[in-house]
Amino acid sequence: MLNGRRIAVVLPAYQAGRTLQRTIAEIDRAIVDDVIVVDDASTDETWAIAQRLPDIVAVRHERNRGYGGNQKTGFELALTRGADVIILLHPDYQYTPSLVVAMAAMMAYGTYDAVMASRILGRAPLKGGMPRYKYVANRLLTVVENLCLGMKLSEYHSGYRGYTRQVLERVPFQQNADDFVFDNQIIAQIILAGFRLGELACPTRYAEDSSSIGGWKAVKYGLGVLQTAVEYRLAQWQWYTPTYLQGVLPQNLSGRSAEDVSS
């Protein structure tokens, strides 16, 4: 616990057999009450390793539900187990587990309702191994998203982030996509609902065992990001509201900008 708040770390695992144990070993269990591994029907040793690890909660999907579907299972389980702060940490060791305490503290002490670990704030993402085309796409998409969402975030594409219980109980994350666009949709929900979203710097680490999307999936993700940004703006203007944003915008915030909402 931290400041009387129960802390859970959710690891959405897929083909993470080479890095799962190392990632979990570096989580500070002095403040983390639950480590939850959701294996999304991996075909490697992920599930076997998860079953052997002590003091964790492990569940397995019988069929692959996608990255977003994996998060849905993990978040619901964390809430059921009484978590007040939920940290999403990839089990491929792309993000350092050492930041869990700092991220949890930012929410446990009431500074923010949600927190993202930014590789851009961490500087030198290219030196950390981020492919140049991913860096360029990250920067271009972030510019568009900041314009549409009225924010000044350094990036929207980090998979290392945390949410308070109030956020996950308020936003309809179960309505989000089951693929990677889930991450952008939940940010749009958080901002539209008026929650406080903070960032902290995170070093970049891309290695052979780091998960990554490419090819058509990367193109689909980029298009989904742009679609989410436009849908947010339309919902904020009350011109069109997709299912995952319905009921999110407080009625008394009608007509206010996203920057006003987040202040």
C-alpha positions as protocol buffer text, in pm:
chain_id: "A"
residue {
  index: 1
  type: MET
  ca { x: 0 y: 0 z: 0 }
}
residue {
  index: 2
  type: LEU
  ca { x: 93 y: 364 z: -45 }
}
residue {
  index: 3
  type: ASN
  ca { x: -74 y: 640 z: 157 }
}
residue {
  index: 4
  type: GLY
  ca { x: -343 y: 388 z: 248 }
}
residue {
  index: 5
  type: ARG
  ca { x: -416 y: 311 z: -117 }
}
residue {
  index: 6
  type: ARG
  ca { x: -403 y: -43 z: -250 }
}
residue {
  index: 7
  type: ILE
  ca { x: -168 y: -68 z: -552 }
}
residue {
  index: 8
  type: ALA
  ca { x: -197 y: -320 z: -836 }
}
residue {
  index: 9
  type: VAL
  ca { x: 33 y: -372 z: -1135 }
}
residue {
  index: 10
  type: VAL
  ca { x: -131 y: -528 z: -1442 }
}
residue {
  index: 11
  type: LEU
  ca { x: 92 y: -698 z: -1699 }
}
residue {
  index: 12
  type: PRO
  ca { x: -80 y: -769 z: -2034 }
}
residue {
  index: 13
  type: ALA
  ca { x: 132 y: -1064 z: -2145 }
}
residue {
  index: 14
  type: TYR
  ca { x: 165 y: -1210 z: -2493 }
}
residue {
  index: 15
  type: GLN
  ca { x: 468 y: -1413 z: -2599 }
}
residue {
  index: 16
  type: ALA
  ca { x: 658 y: -1269 z: -2301 }
}
residue {
  index: 17
  type: GLY
  ca { x: 829 y: -1587 z: -2187 }
}
residue {
  index: 18
  type: ARG
  ca { x: 1181 y: -1445 z: -2214 }
}
residue {
  index: 19
  type: THR
  ca { x: 1118 y: -1130 z: -2009 }
}
residue {
  index: 20
  type: LEU
  ca { x: 819 y: -1188 z: -1779 }
}
residue {
  index: 21
  type: GLN
  ca { x: 1013 y: -1315 z: -1478 }
}
residue {
  index: 22
  type: ARG
  ca { x: 1276 y: -1041 z: -1503 }
}
residue {
  index: 23
  type: THR
  ca { x: 1010 y: -769 z: -1525 }
}
residue {
  index: 24
  type: ILE
  ca { x: 818 y: -895 z: -1222 }
}
residue {
  index: 25
  type: ALA
  ca { x: 1138 y: -939 z: -1019 }
}
residue {
  index: 26
  type: GLU
  ca { x: 1204 y: -565 z: -1042 }
}
residue {
  index: 27
  type: ILE
  ca { x: 860 y: -454 z: -921 }
}
residue {
  index: 28
  type: ASP
  ca { x: 884 y: -304 z: -571 }
}
residue {
  index: 29
  type: ARG
  ca { x: 660 y: -532 z: -368 }
}
residue {
  index: 30
  type: ALA
  ca { x: 699 y: -311 z: -62 }
}
residue {
  index: 31
  type: ILE
  ca { x: 423 y: -90 z: -198 }
}
residue {
  index: 32
  type: VAL
  ca { x: 257 y: -313 z: -462 }
}
residue {
  index: 33
  type: ASP
  ca { x: -21 y: -531 z: -322 }
}
residue {
  index: 34
  type: ASP
  ca { x: -114 y: -724 z: -637 }
}
residue {
  index: 35
  type: VAL
  ca { x: 82 y: -824 z: -946 }
}
residue {
  index: 36
  type: ILE
  ca { x: -167 y: -942 z: -1207 }
}
residue {
  index: 37
  type: VAL
  ca { x: -54 y: -1125 z: -1521 }
}
residue {
  index: 38
  type: VAL
  ca { x: -306 y: -1178 z: -1801 }
}
residue {
  index: 39
  type: ASP
  ca { x: -173 y: -1421 z: -2062 }
}
residue {
  index: 40
  type: ASP
  ca { x: -347 y: -1357 z: -2394 }
}
residue {
  index: 41
  type: ALA
  ca { x: -327 y: -1715 z: -2524 }
}
residue {
  index: 42
  type: SER
  ca { x: 49 y: -1710 z: -2576 }
}
residue {
  index: 43
  type: THR
  ca { x: 205 y: -2003 z: -2760 }
}
residue {
  index: 44
  type: ASP
  ca { x: 545 y: -1977 z: -2587 }
}
residue {
  index: 45
  type: GLU
  ca { x: 637 y: -2037 z: -2222 }
}
residue {
  index: 46
  type: THR
  ca { x: 454 y: -1730 z: -2087 }
}
residue {
  index: 47
  type: TRP
  ca { x: 176 y: -1918 z: -1911 }
}
residue {
  index: 48
  type: ALA
  ca { x: 402 y: -2189 z: -1770 }
}
residue {
  index: 49
  type: ILE
  ca { x: 636 y: -1926 z: -1624 }
}
residue {
  index: 50
  type: ALA
  ca { x: 346 y: -1722 z: -1483 }
}
residue {
  index: 51
  type: GLN
  ca { x: 214 y: -2029 z: -1302 }
}
residue {
  index: 52
  type: ARG
  ca { x: 550 y: -2088 z: -1135 }
}
residue {
  index: 53
  type: LEU
  ca { x: 604 y: -1735 z: -1009 }
}
residue {
  index: 54
  type: PRO
  ca { x: 515 y: -1682 z: -641 }
}
residue {
  index: 55
  type: ASP
  ca { x: 282 y: -1415 z: -502 }
}
residue {
  index: 56
  type: ILE
  ca { x: 119 y: -1313 z: -826 }
}
residue {
  index: 57
  type: VAL
  ca { x: -231 y: -1346 z: -972 }
}
residue {
  index: 58
  type: ALA
  ca { x: -226 y: -1512 z: -1313 }
}
residue {
  index: 59
  type: VAL
  ca { x: -515 y: -1568 z: -1555 }
}
residue {
  index: 60
  type: ARG
  ca { x: -515 y: -1694 z: -1911 }
}
residue {
  index: 61
  type: HIS
  ca { x: -737 y: -1625 z: -2211 }
}
residue {
  index: 62
  type: GLU
  ca { x: -828 y: -1940 z: -2399 }
}
residue {
  index: 63
  type: ARG
  ca { x: -823 y: -1739 z: -2721 }
}
residue {
  index: 64
  type: ASN
  ca { x: -633 y: -1427 z: -2814 }
}
residue {
  index: 65
  type: ARG
  ca { x: -843 y: -1117 z: -2735 }
}
residue {
  index: 66
  type: GLY
  ca { x: -594 y: -853 z: -2842 }
}
residue {
  index: 67
  type: TYR
  ca { x: -396 y: -595 z: -2649 }
}
residue {
  index: 68
  type: GLY
  ca { x: -703 y: -393 z: -2553 }
}
residue {
  index: 69
  type: GLY
  ca { x: -901 y: -704 z: -2461 }
}
residue {
  index: 70
  type: ASN
  ca { x: -612 y: -811 z: -2240 }
}
residue {
  index: 71
  type: GLN
  ca { x: -622 y: -481 z: -2052 }
}
residue {
  index: 72
  type: LYS
  ca { x: -996 y: -509 z: -1998 }
}
residue {
  index: 73
  type: THR
  ca { x: -952 y: -841 z: -1818 }
}
residue {
  index: 74
  type: GLY
  ca { x: -663 y: -709 z: -1610 }
}
residue {
  index: 75
  type: PHE
  ca { x: -837 y: -389 z: -1505 }
}
residue {
  index: 76
  type: GLU
  ca { x: -1158 y: -566 z: -1410 }
}
residue {
  index: 77
  type: LEU
  ca { x: -963 y: -814 z: -1199 }
}
residue {
  index: 78
  type: ALA
  ca { x: -766 y: -537 z: -1030 }
}
residue {
  index: 79
  type: LEU
  ca { x: -1086 y: -350 z: -943 }
}
residue {
  index: 80
  type: THR
  ca { x: -1249 y: -669 z: -814 }
}
residue {
  index: 81
  type: ARG
  ca { x: -950 y: -725 z: -587 }
}
residue {
  index: 82
  type: GLY
  ca { x: -988 y: -376 z: -439 }
}
residue {
  index: 83
  type: ALA
  ca { x: -712 y: -181 z: -613 }
}
residue {
  index: 84
  type: ASP
  ca { x: -717 y: 197 z: -567 }
}
residue {
  index: 85
  type: VAL
  ca { x: -431 y: 260 z: -811 }
}
residue {
  index: 86
  type: ILE
  ca { x: -367 y: 43 z: -1118 }
}
residue {
  index: 87
  type: ILE
  ca { x: -38 y: 55 z: -1310 }
}
residue {
  index: 88
  type: LEU
  ca { x: -17 y: -95 z: -1661 }
}
residue {
  index: 89
  type: LEU
  ca { x: 331 y: -237 z: -1721 }
}
residue {
  index: 90
  type: HIS
  ca { x: 437 y: -430 z: -2032 }
}
residue {
  index: 91
  type: PRO
  ca { x: 608 y: -758 z: -1940 }
}
residue {
  index: 92
  type: ASP
  ca { x: 857 y: -736 z: -2229 }
}
residue {
  index: 93
  type: TYR
  ca { x: 1093 y: -516 z: -2021 }
}
residue {
  index: 94
  type: GLN
  ca { x: 1063 y: -228 z: -2266 }
}
residue {
  index: 95
  type: TYR
  ca { x: 974 y: -3 z: -1971 }
}
residue {
  index: 96
  type: THR
  ca { x: 1167 y: -5 z: -1644 }
}
residue {
  index: 97
  type: PRO
  ca { x: 962 y: -135 z: -1347 }
}
residue {
  index: 98
  type: SER
  ca { x: 1156 y: 104 z: -1121 }
}
residue {
  index: 99
  type: LEU
  ca { x: 910 y: 383 z: -1205 }
}
residue {
  index: 100
  type: VAL
  ca { x: 610 y: 201 z: -1055 }
}
residue {
  index: 101
  type: VAL
  ca { x: 660 y: 366 z: -714 }
}
residue {
  index: 102
  type: ALA
  ca { x: 684 y: 718 z: -858 }
}
residue {
  index: 103
  type: MET
  ca { x: 383 y: 668 z: -1082 }
}
residue {
  index: 104
  type: ALA
  ca { x: 174 y: 519 z: -802 }
}
residue {
  index: 105
  type: ALA
  ca { x: 269 y: 804 z: -565 }
}
residue {
  index: 106
  type: MET
  ca { x: 148 y: 1066 z: -812 }
}
residue {
  index: 107
  type: MET
  ca { x: -199 y: 912 z: -787 }
}
residue {
  index: 108
  type: ALA
  ca { x: -201 y: 772 z: -432 }
}
residue {
  index: 109
  type: TYR
  ca { x: -130 y: 1120 z: -293 }
}
residue {
  index: 110
  type: GLY
  ca { x: -398 y: 1280 z: -509 }
}
residue {
  index: 111
  type: THR
  ca { x: -179 y: 1482 z: -746 }
}
residue {
  index: 112
  type: TYR
  ca { x: -318 y: 1321 z: -1062 }
}
residue {
  index: 113
  type: ASP
  ca { x: -600 y: 1085 z: -1156 }
}
residue {
  index: 114
  type: ALA
  ca { x: -398 y: 921 z: -1434 }
}
residue {
  index: 115
  type: VAL
  ca { x: -28 y: 920 z: -1521 }
}
residue {
  index: 116
  type: MET
  ca { x: 170 y: 836 z: -1835 }
}
residue {
  index: 117
  type: ALA
  ca { x: 541 y: 752 z: -1853 }
}
residue {
  index: 118
  type: SER
  ca { x: 676 y: 944 z: -2151 }
}
residue {
  index: 119
  type: ARG
  ca { x: 973 y: 827 z: -2355 }
}
residue {
  index: 120
  type: ILE
  ca { x: 991 y: 1169 z: -2518 }
}
residue {
  index: 121
  type: LEU
  ca { x: 1033 y: 1346 z: -2183 }
}
residue {
  index: 122
  type: GLY
  ca { x: 1299 y: 1085 z: -2107 }
}
residue {
  index: 123
  type: ARG
  ca { x: 1494 y: 1220 z: -2408 }
}
residue {
  index: 124
  type: ALA
  ca { x: 1710 y: 1032 z: -2654 }
}
residue {
  index: 125
  type: PRO
  ca { x: 1441 y: 781 z: -2762 }
}
residue {
  index: 126
  type: LEU
  ca { x: 1639 y: 710 z: -3079 }
}
residue {
  index: 127
  type: LYS
  ca { x: 1950 y: 630 z: -2875 }
}
residue {
  index: 128
  type: GLY
  ca { x: 1733 y: 398 z: -2668 }
}
residue {
  index: 129
  type: GLY
  ca { x: 1657 y: 196 z: -2978 }
}
residue {
  index: 130
  type: MET
  ca { x: 1327 y: 341 z: -3095 }
}
residue {
  index: 131
  type: PRO
  ca { x: 1312 y: 292 z: -3474 }
}
residue {
  index: 132
  type: ARG
  ca { x: 1333 y: 623 z: -3658 }
}
residue {
  index: 133
  type: TYR
  ca { x: 1004 y: 569 z: -3843 }
}
residue {
  index: 134
  type: LYS
  ca { x: 829 y: 505 z: -3510 }
}
residue {
  index: 135
  type: TYR
  ca { x: 977 y: 821 z: -3364 }
}
residue {
  index: 136
  type: VAL
  ca { x: 862 y: 1031 z: -3661 }
}
residue {
  index: 137
  type: ALA
  ca { x: 513 y: 876 z: -3649 }
}
residue {
  index: 138
  type: ASN
  ca { x: 499 y: 932 z: -3272 }
}
residue {
  index: 139
  type: ARG
  ca { x: 580 y: 1301 z: -3310 }
}
residue {
  index: 140
  type: LEU
  ca { x: 339 y: 1363 z: -3599 }
}
residue {
  index: 141
  type: LEU
  ca { x: 49 y: 1180 z: -3434 }
}
residue {
  index: 142
  type: THR
  ca { x: 114 y: 1357 z: -3105 }
}
residue {
  index: 143
  type: VAL
  ca { x: 93 y: 1698 z: -3274 }
}
residue {
  index: 144
  type: VAL
  ca { x: -245 y: 1610 z: -3426 }
}
residue {
  index: 145
  type: GLU
  ca { x: -375 y: 1467 z: -3099 }
}
residue {
  index: 146
  type: ASN
  ca { x: -269 y: 1770 z: -2898 }
}
residue {
  index: 147
  type: LEU
  ca { x: -447 y: 1997 z: -3145 }
}
residue {
  index: 148
  type: CYS
  ca { x: -768 y: 1792 z: -3136 }
}
residue {
  index: 149
  type: LEU
  ca { x: -769 y: 1718 z: -2763 }
}
residue {
  index: 150
  type: GLY
  ca { x: -650 y: 2064 z: -2659 }
}
residue {
  index: 151
  type: MET
  ca { x: -362 y: 1922 z: -2456 }
}
residue {
  index: 152
  type: LYS
  ca { x: 16 y: 1960 z: -2442 }
}
residue {
  index: 153
  type: LEU
  ca { x: 125 y: 1602 z: -2377 }
}
residue {
  index: 154
  type: SER
  ca { x: 471 y: 1496 z: -2491 }
}
residue {
  index: 155
  type: GLU
  ca { x: 334 y: 1168 z: -2629 }
}
residue {
  index: 156
  type: TYR
  ca { x: 19 y: 955 z: -2636 }
}
residue {
  index: 157
  type: HIS
  ca { x: 172 y: 622 z: -2732 }
}
residue {
  index: 158
  type: SER
  ca { x: 349 y: 496 z: -2423 }
}
residue {
  index: 159
  type: GLY
  ca { x: 217 y: 166 z: -2292 }
}
residue {
  index: 160
  type: TYR
  ca { x: 338 y: 249 z: -1941 }
}
residue {
  index: 161
  type: ARG
  ca { x: 62 y: 429 z: -1756 }
}
residue {
  index: 162
  type: GLY
  ca { x: -152 y: 430 z: -1443 }
}
residue {
  index: 163
  type: TYR
  ca { x: -511 y: 500 z: -1347 }
}
residue {
  index: 164
  type: THR
  ca { x: -695 y: 555 z: -1021 }
}
residue {
  index: 165
  type: ARG
  ca { x: -994 y: 346 z: -931 }
}
residue {
  index: 166
  type: GLN
  ca { x: -1215 y: 652 z: -984 }
}
residue {
  index: 167
  type: VAL
  ca { x: -1101 y: 678 z: -1345 }
}
residue {
  index: 168
  type: LEU
  ca { x: -1165 y: 314 z: -1434 }
}
residue {
  index: 169
  type: GLU
  ca { x: -1503 y: 318 z: -1261 }
}
residue {
  index: 170
  type: ARG
  ca { x: -1602 y: 637 z: -1443 }
}
residue {
  index: 171
  type: VAL
  ca { x: -1492 y: 576 z: -1802 }
}
residue {
  index: 172
  type: PRO
  ca { x: -1652 y: 293 z: -2007 }
}
residue {
  index: 173
  type: PHE
  ca { x: -1321 y: 126 z: -2100 }
}
residue {
  index: 174
  type: GLN
  ca { x: -1503 y: -198 z: -2180 }
}
residue {
  index: 175
  type: GLN
  ca { x: -1648 y: -17 z: -2484 }
}
residue {
  index: 176
  type: ASN
  ca { x: -1300 y: 50 z: -2621 }
}
residue {
  index: 177
  type: ALA
  ca { x: -1134 y: -138 z: -2905 }
}
residue {
  index: 178
  type: ASP
  ca { x: -967 y: -472 z: -2835 }
}
residue {
  index: 179
  type: ASP
  ca { x: -656 y: -373 z: -3030 }
}
residue {
  index: 180
  type: PHE
  ca { x: -383 y: -113 z: -2968 }
}
residue {
  index: 181
  type: VAL
  ca { x: -618 y: 183 z: -3023 }
}
residue {
  index: 182
  type: PHE
  ca { x: -756 y: 105 z: -2676 }
}
residue {
  index: 183
  type: ASP
  ca { x: -470 y: 312 z: -2530 }
}
residue {
  index: 184
  type: ASN
  ca { x: -572 y: 624 z: -2721 }
}
residue {
  index: 185
  type: GLN
  ca { x: -943 y: 581 z: -2661 }
}
residue {
  index: 186
  type: ILE
  ca { x: -898 y: 564 z: -2284 }
}
residue {
  index: 187
  type: ILE
  ca { x: -689 y: 883 z: -2291 }
}
residue {
  index: 188
  type: ALA
  ca { x: -969 y: 1056 z: -2481 }
}
residue {
  index: 189
  type: GLN
  ca { x: -1219 y: 930 z: -2223 }
}
residue {
  index: 190
  type: ILE
  ca { x: -1005 y: 1053 z: -1933 }
}
residue {
  index: 191
  type: ILE
  ca { x: -959 y: 1401 z: -2077 }
}
residue {
  index: 192
  type: LEU
  ca { x: -1322 y: 1434 z: -2184 }
}
residue {
  index: 193
  type: ALA
  ca { x: -1437 y: 1334 z: -1834 }
}
residue {
  index: 194
  type: GLY
  ca { x: -1225 y: 1610 z: -1680 }
}
residue {
  index: 195
  type: PHE
  ca { x: -971 y: 1397 z: -1495 }
}
residue {
  index: 196
  type: ARG
  ca { x: -620 y: 1525 z: -1426 }
}
residue {
  index: 197
  type: LEU
  ca { x: -361 y: 1357 z: -1648 }
}
residue {
  index: 198
  type: GLY
  ca { x: 9 y: 1386 z: -1566 }
}
residue {
  index: 199
  type: GLU
  ca { x: 337 y: 1267 z: -1718 }
}
residue {
  index: 200
  type: LEU
  ca { x: 680 y: 1165 z: -1597 }
}
residue {
  index: 201
  type: ALA
  ca { x: 998 y: 1089 z: -1788 }
}
residue {
  index: 202
  type: CYS
  ca { x: 1077 y: 730 z: -1882 }
}
residue {
  index: 203
  type: PRO
  ca { x: 1393 y: 597 z: -2052 }
}
residue {
  index: 204
  type: THR
  ca { x: 1349 y: 426 z: -2389 }
}
residue {
  index: 205
  type: ARG
  ca { x: 1451 y: 65 z: -2434 }
}
residue {
  index: 206
  type: TYR
  ca { x: 1394 y: -123 z: -2758 }
}
residue {
  index: 207
  type: ALA
  ca { x: 1561 y: -463 z: -2782 }
}
residue {
  index: 208
  type: GLU
  ca { x: 1515 y: -792 z: -2964 }
}
residue {
  index: 209
  type: ASP
  ca { x: 1275 y: -915 z: -2696 }
}
residue {
  index: 210
  type: SER
  ca { x: 1067 y: -595 z: -2690 }
}
residue {
  index: 211
  type: SER
  ca { x: 719 y: -621 z: -2839 }
}
residue {
  index: 212
  type: SER
  ca { x: 637 y: -389 z: -3127 }
}
residue {
  index: 213
  type: ILE
  ca { x: 379 y: -346 z: -3401 }
}
residue {
  index: 214
  type: GLY
  ca { x: 469 y: -300 z: -3763 }
}
residue {
  index: 215
  type: GLY
  ca { x: 338 y: -334 z: -4116 }
}
residue {
  index: 216
  type: TRP
  ca { x: -38 y: -314 z: -4163 }
}
residue {
  index: 217
  type: LYS
  ca { x: -98 y: -321 z: -3787 }
}
residue {
  index: 218
  type: ALA
  ca { x: 108 y: -4 z: -3748 }
}
residue {
  index: 219
  type: VAL
  ca { x: -84 y: 166 z: -4029 }
}
residue {
  index: 220
  type: LYS
  ca { x: -415 y: 56 z: -3877 }
}
residue {
  index: 221
  type: TYR
  ca { x: -303 y: 189 z: -3539 }
}
residue {
  index: 222
  type: GLY
  ca { x: -208 y: 526 z: -3686 }
}
residue {
  index: 223
  type: LEU
  ca { x: -543 y: 558 z: -3861 }
}
residue {
  index: 224
  type: GLY
  ca { x: -720 y: 458 z: -3541 }
}
residue {
  index: 225
  type: VAL
  ca { x: -531 y: 725 z: -3349 }
}
residue {
  index: 226
  type: LEU
  ca { x: -638 y: 993 z: -3596 }
}
residue {
  index: 227
  type: GLN
  ca { x: -997 y: 869 z: -3584 }
}
residue {
  index: 228
  type: THR
  ca { x: -996 y: 884 z: -3203 }
}
residue {
  index: 229
  type: ALA
  ca { x: -865 y: 1242 z: -3207 }
}
residue {
  index: 230
  type: VAL
  ca { x: -1135 y: 1355 z: -3449 }
}
residue {
  index: 231
  type: GLU
  ca { x: -1407 y: 1170 z: -3258 }
}
residue {
  index: 232
  type: TYR
  ca { x: -1298 y: 1340 z: -2936 }
}
residue {
  index: 233
  type: ARG
  ca { x: -1332 y: 1683 z: -3092 }
}
residue {
  index: 234
  type: LEU
  ca { x: -1674 y: 1601 z: -3240 }
}
residue {
  index: 235
  type: ALA
  ca { x: -1794 y: 1467 z: -2904 }
}
residue {
  index: 236
  type: GLN
  ca { x: -1663 y: 1775 z: -2724 }
}
residue {
  index: 237
  type: TRP
  ca { x: -1856 y: 1991 z: -2969 }
}
residue {
  index: 238
  type: GLN
  ca { x: -2155 y: 1755 z: -2919 }
}
residue {
  index: 239
  type: TRP
  ca { x: -2181 y: 1696 z: -3295 }
}
residue {
  index: 240
  type: TYR
  ca { x: -2120 y: 1321 z: -3287 }
}
residue {
  index: 241
  type: THR
  ca { x: -2042 y: 1089 z: -2998 }
}
residue {
  index: 242
  type: PRO
  ca { x: -1917 y: 733 z: -3061 }
}
residue {
  index: 243
  type: THR
  ca { x: -2023 y: 459 z: -2819 }
}
residue {
  index: 244
  type: TYR
  ca { x: -1701 y: 459 z: -2617 }
}
residue {
  index: 245
  type: LEU
  ca { x: -1738 y: 833 z: -2543 }
}
residue {
  index: 246
  type: GLN
  ca { x: -2109 y: 836 z: -2466 }
}
residue {
  index: 247
  type: GLY
  ca { x: -2184 y: 951 z: -2114 }
}
residue {
  index: 248
  type: VAL
  ca { x: -1826 y: 1063 z: -2053 }
}
residue {
  index: 249
  type: LEU
  ca { x: -1855 y: 1441 z: -2100 }
}
residue {
  index: 250
  type: PRO
  ca { x: -1998 y: 1610 z: -1787 }
}
residue {
  index: 251
  type: GLN
  ca { x: -2307 y: 1811 z: -1885 }
}
residue {
  index: 252
  type: ASN
  ca { x: -2182 y: 2122 z: -1708 }
}
residue {
  index: 253
  type: LEU
  ca { x: -1865 y: 2121 z: -1920 }
}
residue {
  index: 254
  type: SER
  ca { x: -2051 y: 2165 z: -2248 }
}
residue {
  index: 255
  type: GLY
  ca { x: -1879 y: 2425 z: -2461 }
}
residue {
  index: 256
  type: ARG
  ca { x: -1554 y: 2429 z: -2263 }
}
residue {
  index: 257
  type: SER
  ca { x: -1228 y: 2338 z: -2429 }
}
residue {
  index: 258
  type: ALA
  ca { x: -1031 y: 2028 z: -2342 }
}
residue {
  index: 259
  type: GLU
  ca { x: -762 y: 2252 z: -2193 }
}
residue {
  index: 260
  type: ASP
  ca { x: -1023 y: 2404 z: -1962 }
}
residue {
  index: 261
  type: VAL
  ca { x: -1144 y: 2056 z: -1866 }
}
residue {
  index: 262
  type: SER
  ca { x: -794 y: 1942 z: -1772 }
}
residue {
  index: 263
  type: SER
  ca { x: -706 y: 2250 z: -1569 }
}
